[in-house]
Amino acid sequence: MSRPTNRRYGQSAGNEKGYAEDPTRCVEEVYPPPGYIPRQCSRQRGYGPGSLWCKQHGKKEPTP
């Protein structure tokens, strides 16, 4: 399985490029309240395939 190296979070009309992946945080994309713009999960990595997810998101089938 190849790992994408250019993950972007929070892409929207106001921020077309979004934000680059923080390599210390979980790679899951979450929708915080009010839920309009997604962002990278703020929890620490260490679980799931490749240790790329946090404990909460590493339990489910990860999104590519």
C-alpha positions as CSV (number, residue, x, y, z in Angstrom):
1,M,0.0,0.0,0.0
2,S,1.5,3.3,-1.0
3,R,1.0,6.3,1.3
4,P,-0.1,9.6,-0.2
5,T,2.5,12.3,0.5
6,N,0.4,15.3,-0.3
7,R,-2.7,15.1,2.0
8,R,-4.5,18.4,2.3
9,Y,-7.2,19.3,4.8
10,G,-9.8,22.2,5.0
11,Q,-10.0,22.9,1.3
12,S,-12.9,25.3,0.5
13,A,-13.8,28.1,-1.7
14,G,-12.1,30.6,0.6
15,N,-9.0,28.4,1.0
16,E,-8.5,26.4,-2.2
17,K,-5.2,24.9,-1.3
18,G,-6.2,23.9,2.3
19,Y,-3.7,23.0,4.9
20,A,-0.8,20.5,4.6
21,E,-0.8,17.3,6.7
22,D,0.8,17.6,10.1
23,P,3.0,14.4,10.4
24,T,2.5,14.2,14.2
25,R,-1.3,14.1,14.0
26,C,-3.9,11.4,13.0
27,V,-4.6,11.4,9.2
28,E,-8.4,11.1,9.6
29,E,-10.4,14.0,8.2
30,V,-13.0,15.3,10.8
31,Y,-15.8,17.8,10.7
32,P,-15.7,19.9,14.0
33,P,-18.8,21.9,15.0
34,P,-20.5,23.5,13.1
35,G,-19.3,20.9,10.6
36,Y,-18.8,22.9,7.4
37,I,-15.0,22.7,6.8
38,P,-13.1,19.5,7.4
39,R,-9.8,19.4,9.2
40,Q,-7.1,16.9,10.3
41,C,-7.8,15.1,13.5
42,S,-5.9,16.7,16.4
43,R,-5.0,13.4,18.2
44,Q,-1.6,11.8,18.3
45,R,-0.8,9.0,15.8
46,G,0.2,5.5,16.7
47,Y,-2.6,3.0,15.7
48,G,-4.0,1.3,12.6
49,P,-2.2,0.4,9.4
50,G,1.1,2.1,9.3
51,S,0.5,3.8,12.7
52,L,-1.1,6.7,10.9
53,W,-4.3,7.0,12.9
54,C,-5.2,7.8,16.6
55,K,-6.6,5.2,18.9
56,Q,-10.2,6.3,18.1
57,H,-9.9,6.3,14.3
58,G,-7.5,3.3,14.1
59,K,-10.3,1.0,15.2
60,K,-12.4,1.5,12.1
61,E,-11.6,0.9,8.4
62,P,-9.4,3.9,7.5
63,T,-10.1,6.2,4.5
64,P,-7.3,6.4,1.9
